[in-house]
Amino acid sequence: MEKPIWVYFAGKVGVRDWRHALVPGLRESQGIAAAPIKCDGFIYCGPFFISCDHGCAHGPCTHGLGPSCAGETSPPRWLVPRLCYRWLGRADLVFAWIDDPTCYGTLVEAGWAQAMGKPLYVAFASEDLAQQMWFAGGGARTGSGVHSTAEDALRCALLYGNLERR
């Protein structure tokens, strides 16, 4: 039996984050010490963040790691990139969902994935975003496409990632 593919989800973190629909149990697995989550067909290996959906953990430059209404503590802002790079390092595949033109961190994550030689699938939520950010979807071991939902994009990303592993 083939080892499950470990996937890092690059993309904007926000209130009612898109990752929760794709990763059952992510909402309960918060914080920097969270364990990877086994899903149907893959293992989610990051990022992990506070997400109570009230918005209290989300603000300018918090990456979902601000203080939450549940009293959860968060790491200092300088630590967030280091955590993301560690989680990226575990991944067999990096899936980037680009649904907002201000996804600056996502673009850095995509660049890191490419520099690490990781297979990367960049999914754009619209043709307009794909046109604007064409550079992010090009590169060695990088696939890309325009998708109407993150779920549809993830299916394509997993196919791409499994082909890259062979």
Summary of the structure (lengths in Angstrom):
residues: 166
radius of gyration: 15.0
end to end distance: 13.8
largest distance: 44.9
contacts: 498
relative contact order: 0.17
helix: 33%
strand: 17%
